[in-house]
Amino acid sequence: MKRPVQGEYPDFYDTYIKLVPEGNIQNILAEQQKAIEDFIPTIPDSKVDFRYAPGKWSLKEVFGHMIDTERIMSYKLLRIARGDKTPLAGFEVNAYVENAYYSAIWLIYSKNTCR
């Protein structure tokens, strides 16, 4: 799979696309998944709710946002792959964080999957 060129995607995604290293995307994603799975168990329970400033996301919320974004992007890719020409909507990330139960997700993921 080749890296998309600017103009094939909304400018908003340019920063993110530039962060993806060169190489086989399947290998890159597998390496990233392993790195995250190895990292999560090293985070002390006392730190998962830490916020570096009022109104900023906790680690639980950051990981929850990553999970939500993967789900949304997967849905968008499905629509693109099926030739759906309907405009793709964005999503309000703060509303997702405010209305999620990331503590439950964190407990399930960190205790049962990674440790």
Secondary structure, DSSP 8 states (H G I E B T S, - for coil): -----TTSS-GGGHHHHHHS-SS-HHHHHHHHHHHHHHHGGGS-GGGTT--SSTTS--HHHHHHHHHHHHHHHHHHHHHHHTT--S------HHHHHHT--HHHHHHHIIIIII-
